[in-house]
């Protein structure tokens, strides 16, 4: 008879022997899975390196300081490239997301087959990380900022389309019906009935995705997508930790600023 708290009052709740045994077996099964997984992880871990990790971490820190301030001359142009990756990648994703979201929403899709195709595109985009998209796209179009922008855009389509089509499905139908009653065409209904209600959400989602893309675009360069990630990867490969810390500090400041700008922009359209 376990102790249970209901409506701020504690009372004893009877539990049969079969129910108690079932709960115990579930707990035992979960514990067994946890121990087996721990054993696999332990066998695949080089524990001498783990035990030496604090010493190595201190060694990294001592190599990082003092930071190489002169490296800023190379960081700032790369940072500008990174910001461009996020901006143009977000704009491209937002433009592509509008028709996909319209086709995916139940109340605006022309056919259920079209909706299925749109949902497949959304799921595919969201299921693959932007870093993986960058690896694939770099093999197709070659390394550089264009590949990074495409990777950011392809990844962003999934999120923006999903949130946007859910907003379309929850739209207030009364203004739509009122406009239809005037004999307006489908284009006029969408222009004057849907867009005024959807625009704040669309802008808010796009700005939020831009904030996320600022963070993601900082690592795109590691796989050949250009931007500040390329400098970070280069500094690490050359064991120039004093330059790597300068890149990390720049990324941290940029992300803080991006989050502040995103929050202010979403407040303005709310």
JODADA-V262484 format. One record per backbone hydrogen bond with DSSP energy under -0.5 kcal/mol. NH is the residue of the N-H (numbers start at 1). CO is the residue of the C=O. Records with the same first field share a line. If there is no record, write none. Layout:
NH = CO  CO
This chain:
2 = 13
4 = 11
6 = 4  9
9 = 6
11 = 4
13 = 2
20 = 16
21 = 17
22 = 18
23 = 19
24 = 20
25 = 21
26 = 22
27 = 23
28 = 24
29 = 25
30 = 26
31 = 27
32 = 28
33 = 29
34 = 30
35 = 31
36 = 32
37 = 33
38 = 34
39 = 35
40 = 36
41 = 37
42 = 38
43 = 39
44 = 40
45 = 42
47 = 45
49 = 46
50 = 46
51 = 47
52 = 48
53 = 50
56 = 52
57 = 53
58 = 54
59 = 55
60 = 56
61 = 57
62 = 58
63 = 59
64 = 60
65 = 61
68 = 242
69 = 67
71 = 68
72 = 69
73 = 70
74 = 71
75 = 71
76 = 72
78 = 74
79 = 75
80 = 76
81 = 77
82 = 78
83 = 79
84 = 80
85 = 81
86 = 82
87 = 83
88 = 84
89 = 85
90 = 86
91 = 87
92 = 88
93 = 89
94 = 90
95 = 91
96 = 92
97 = 93
98 = 94
99 = 95
100 = 96
101 = 97
102 = 98
103 = 99
104 = 100
105 = 101
108 = 105
109 = 105
115 = 111
116 = 112
117 = 113
118 = 114
119 = 115
120 = 116
121 = 117
122 = 118
123 = 119
124 = 120
125 = 121
126 = 122
127 = 123
128 = 124  125
133 = 129
134 = 130
135 = 131
136 = 132
137 = 133
138 = 134
139 = 135
140 = 136  137
141 = 137
142 = 137  138
144 = 224
148 = 144
149 = 145
150 = 146
151 = 147
152 = 148
153 = 149
154 = 150
155 = 151
156 = 152
157 = 153
158 = 154
159 = 155
160 = 156
161 = 157
162 = 158
163 = 159
164 = 160
165 = 161
166 = 162
167 = 163
168 = 164
169 = 165
170 = 166
171 = 168
176 = 172
177 = 173
178 = 174
179 = 175
180 = 176
181 = 177
182 = 178  179
183 = 180
184 = 179
189 = 185
190 = 186
191 = 187
192 = 188
193 = 189
194 = 189  190
195 = 190
197 = 194
198 = 194
199 = 195
202 = 198
203 = 199
204 = 200
205 = 201
206 = 202
207 = 203
208 = 204
209 = 205
210 = 206
211 = 207
212 = 208
213 = 209
214 = 210
215 = 211
216 = 212
217 = 213
218 = 214  215
219 = 216
220 = 216
221 = 217
222 = 219
223 = 220
224 = 221
225 = 220
228 = 78
230 = 227
231 = 227
232 = 228
233 = 229
234 = 230
235 = 231
236 = 232
237 = 233
238 = 234
239 = 236
240 = 235
241 = 239
243 = 240
244 = 240
245 = 241
246 = 242
247 = 243
248 = 244
249 = 245
250 = 246
251 = 247
252 = 248
253 = 249
254 = 250
255 = 251
256 = 252
257 = 253
258 = 254
259 = 255
260 = 256
261 = 257
262 = 258
263 = 259
264 = 260
265 = 261
266 = 262
267 = 263
268 = 264
269 = 265
270 = 266
